[in-house]
Amino acid sequence: MTNKEDKTLRLLMPQWQGGNNPPYVLGAHLLNWLAPKTNGPFEEVPVDLDANLEKEQGIVGRSVLLKQARSAKSLIQKHRPDRVIVLGGDCGVELAPFAYLNEKYDGDTALLWVDLHPDVSISEDWPNHHAHVLTNLMGIGDKEFVAEVPRPFKPEQVLFVGLNDMMEALHSKPLQNMKFDIATPDDIEEDSSKVLQWLDSRKPSKVIVHFDLDVLDLREFRSLLIGES
């Protein structure tokens, strides 16, 4: 009897509308070029390059973002992979793949949100969807985005790593009764022991990692978009 090898899908999603930053298209393709090549399946999510975005139901570019999320979902379902490597794009690119993985593994996952920001806003607070994605993944926010998440993440599945900005969003009305674990920049300055201890305490079968470049130290990485502010 031969063992079936796990399948890893490499998903390129040069989405830019969630933060209204067209250079993200080039950035996603550069990431794809820089990342080591793999032997597994590869898909690129079609992304609309039209820069004329309107606010719809409180969200900038809502319809095109929903279309792209559903396209990503379709491509993932085509392969039914065991793992997904996502190269984007704004943070909203992770709606479809993270929703798929949490459903596939029946919620037996941990989500490391390695980011300067928590991305738990709603449209009433912020119109750009890149800041809504984790809220949607937890079943909160715009009903059509939430409908793309068959098994929402629970707060205890999430560890914020490097969080250092917009922390007040964690206490907004939809989240005020939720408790989140956080590893601050000071907590991980010397090593990653706090993250490892958190994972050991939960013992998930699978770990999902969100990594936003803005979590990097601006003293070392001045070329980041956030360095312009």
Secondary structure, DSSP 8 states (H G I E B T S, - for coil): -------EEEEEE---TTTT-THHHHHHHHHHHHS---SS-EEE----------EETTEETHHHHHHHHHHHHHHHHHH--SEEEEEESSGGGGHHHHHHHHHHTTT-EEEEEESSS-----TTT-S-GGGTHHHHHTT-S-HHHHTT-SS---GGGEEEES--S-GGGGGSGGGTT---EEE-TTTTSS-SHHHHHHHHHH--SEEEEEE-GGGS-TTT-TTSGGGG-
